[in-house]
Amino acid sequence: MAIVIHNTEWPKWQEEMSPAPGATEKPLHQPRPGHADLVGMQKYGFDDARNVLERASARETAARVAAGTLAKMLLAEIGTEVISHVIQMGQARADVERRPTPADLPTVDESPVRCFDKGAEAAMIAEVEAAAKVGDSLGGVVEVLGYGVPAGLGSHVHWDRKLDGLLAQALMSIQAMKGVEIGDGFEVAGRRGSDAHDEILWDADTQEYTRGSTLAGGTEGGMTTGGLLVARVAMKPLATLNRPVLKTVDTTTKEETVSFKERTDVTAVPASGVVAETMTALVLANEVTRKFGGDSLDELARNHAAYIASLR
């Protein structure tokens, strides 16, 4: 499978991004707080911030989403679907108890902020408009949901194969992400044990073990439980502001200045949800192929079906 994504912005930046020595006439010397600019310049010995900022850009995630589409197609063959929705934008927060299912994805995508809670949607839009009015930016929280995820993906004996660890790394690798929780991770940290775990139940109709809640987010001991997979990832406000006010230092003169204005949006939280579900799908697809193996899709599907049958 080959995928080509053309960069329509390239004609605008051929001079600034030319690899020829001395070709750049407009180097950037004002690194932005909150971005990769300064550390990237220090790490690689650059004197132009643009060499860093263009490579650190979240435009890179277009390739992840394209590849992740194939991962989703593979997962669909065994009945697994991954979706996402925005549960917080700035200070506006949705009702996290009301979660969308795969059938609700068109409704989520129709929302300008990809929020399933219509009441919270209006508050989120108001937050965006208020930030835009003063040239500021907004962060938020995205929830990723995995339906039909088979039990036993991951490992309880290999530190580098624990499913929740793999998810955390994949989600934190997305630009501007600063926090990940599986299930109600941060909230249950303040509870007593009697109120912090998902009780194990037996469904006589389906002949399956189930959990009474999703506090653990569908993982236990580094493995999936077979229940709803829940992961949340927090995105900080974008580092580039339409009204630059953050102090920085000119790397040439060492004089105090303000961060430069680069092309930007008020928020990228809704778009980041699509990337987050893509990264989750890539992790799950990798673990599915590891567990069920096979040299063809038919063989993988047979192995999966036999494994699920054995659990009953």
N, C-alpha and C positions, 0 to 999 in steps of 0.2 A: 504494500500500500504506500503510495507516494502522495504527499500533500504539499501544495505550493500556496503560500500566502504572500501576495504582492504588497509591498510597502508603498502606498500612494503618497506618503510624505517625503520620500527620498529626493525627488527633484528639488524640493525647497531647501535641502540641507547638504547638497553636494559640495559646496565650498566649505562650509563650517566643519563637515565631517570627513573631508578629504584626508586620506592617509599619507599624502605627499608631504615631505618636510617643508615647513614654512608656508603651507597653503592656507592655513587658517588665519584669517585677518581679524577675527572677532572672538578671541578666546574669552571664556568666562572665568572670572577670578573671585566670584562671590558665592561660595557654597551655601546651600540652603540648610538651615537647622531641620533635623528630622528626615533628611534624605541621605543617600549614599555618597553625595558629592565629595565632602572633605576627606573622609576616611579612604575612599577609593583613590583620590588623588595622592594621598600619603602612601597607600599600599603599593601602587604601581608607578609612582614617580611622575605622575602627570602634572602639567601646569595649566591644563584646561579642564574645567569641571564638566564640559560637555562630553568628553570621552567616557566619563563615568555615568552621568545622568541618563544618557541615551541607552546604555546597556542595562542600567538598573530599572528602566521603565517597565511598567506593568503591561506594556504592549506585548512583551514576551509571552504573556499568558494566552495569547491567541493560539499559539502552537499547542499549549497544554489542552485547551478546549477542543481543538481539532482532533488531537490524539485521544482525548477522553471520550469523544463520541464513539470511537471504536470500542473502548472499554465498556461503555454503556450497552452497546449492541451485544457484546459477549455476555454480559451479566443478564441481559433480557432473556437469553436462551435458557437460563436456569431459574427464571422468575424473579430476579432481583432488580429493583429499580431504585435510583438515587435522585432525590429532588432537594431543593433548598428554598428558604424564604427568609426575609428580613424580619427580625424580631425587635430590633432597636435601631433608632436613628437619632443621634444626639441624645436628648433626654426623653424622647418619645419611645415608649415600649409597648409591644403587642402582648396579647394574652397568649402565653406560651402553652397553655393547656389545650388550645384549639389549633391543631396541627393539620396542614394539608396532606392529602394522599396523592399518589401519582395522578389520579383522575382530576385533581384540583390544580394541576400544574398550569393549565391554560389561564385559570383565574389569577394565579400568582403572577404570571408573565404579563397579564393585562394591566396589572397595577404599576404605576410609574415608579414606585419604590419597591416593587416585588414583595408586598406585604399582604398576607392572607387575611389579616384582621382589618376589616374596613374602617372600624372606628379609629384604630391606631394609624391607619394609612393617612387619614386627614391630618393628624397631629404630626406625622413624619414629614408630609409635604410642607406644612407650616414651618417646621424646623429648617428645612432646606431653603425655603424662600427667605426666611429671616437671616440665615447665614449669607445667602447670596446678596442680600441687600447691603450688607456691610463688607462685602468682599472677603468673607471668611470661608472656612471649610468644615466639614462634618465627618465624624466617624460613626461606627455602629457595630451591630452584632448580627451575624448570619447563623441560622440553624440549618444543618444538613441532616437529612433523614434517609435512612436506608431501609427499604421494605423488602421482605422476602430474602433477607440475608441468611444463609445457612449457618447452623451452629458449628463451631469448631474451626473457624478460620483464625489464623494466628497461632500462638504457642504459649504455653505456660512455663516452658523450660529453656527457651532461647530468648535472651534479653533483646536481641536485635530483630526478633520476629513477633514480638507482642503487638497485637493488632491495634490497640489503642495508642501505643508508642509510634507505630507507623503512621497512623492517622494524624497524630499531633505534629510529627515532622512534616508531613505532606502539606497540612493546612498552614503551618507556620512558615512554610517556604514561599507562600504567596506574599507579594509585596504589601507592606504596610500592616501586616497582621502582627498583633502584639500579645495575644492570649488565646488559648484553646482550652475547652473543657469537654469532657465526655459525659453525657447525661447532665445531671445536676451537680457536677463535680465541686464547684466552689460553695454551693449552698449546703450540700450534705456535710461539708467539712465542719460546719458549726452545729450539727445535730448529734444526738446520741445514737449509738448503734441500733437500738430498737426501732429507730425511725429513719434509718439511712440506707436500708437495703431492700432489694426487690424480692419479695417472697416467691417461692417456687410452688407452682400449682400444676395439677394434671388435668388436661382437657380430655374427657372420656370420648367426646364426639370425634375429635381429630386424632386421638391417641398420641398426643404430644405434650411435652412439658411447656409450661408458659410462665411468665413472670407477671406479678400483679401490678407492676409499675415500671417506669423507665428511668429510675434514679441513677442506675449505673450506665445508662445509655446503650444497653444491648451488648455490653462486654463484661466479662469476669475473668480475672487471672490472665489477661492478655489475649483472650479468645472471644469470639462472638458467641452469644447465647442462643441465637436463632430468633430473638425478638427484634423489636424496632431498634435500629441503630441510630443514635442521636449524638451529634457533635456540634459544638458551637464555637465560632471563631470571631474574635474581636478585632476590628480594623480601626486604626487610629485615623484622625483627620488627615487629609492630604497635606503634604509638606509645602506645596506650592500654593500661595494665596493670591487672589486677584487684587488684594490690597496689601502689598508686602509691608510688614511691620516688624518682623522678627530680626533681631540684631545678628549680624555675622561680621566676619573679618575678610577684607580683601587679601587674598593669599600672596599678592605681589607687594602691595604697599604696607600691609599689616594694619591698615587703618580701619576703624569701625565703619560699617555701612549697614544696609539692610539687604535681605535676600532678594534676588532678582525674581521677576515675574516670568514664569514659563507657561506655555499653554496648559490649562488645567480645567477641572470641573469643581463644582462645590463639593460633590461626594462621589465616591466610586463604590459605595457599599452595595447597591443593587446588582451591579455588574460582578462584584466580587463573589456573590452567591453562586453565580454560574461557574466561576473558576473553582470555588470550594467543592461543589458537587462533582466537578470533573476530577479533582485531585482525590476525592473519596472513591470515586468509581475506579480510578487507576490503581489505587491501593487494593481495593476489593478484587478487581479483575486479576491482579498479580497473585493474590493469595488463593483465588479460585483455581487458577491454573496450577499453582504449586500443590494444592491439596488433591484436586481431581485429575490433573495430568491428562494424558492421552495424546495421540498424534493427529487427532481430527476433532472437529466440533462434536460430531456424533459420539465419539468415544468419551469425550469429556462429559457430555450430557448423560450418557449411560452410567458413568462412574458416579456422577452426582445423584442420579435417581436411586442407584443401589445404596449409596450411603444414607440418603434420607430415609429410605425404607428400613434400613438397619436400626435407625434410631427409634423406630416404633416397635 
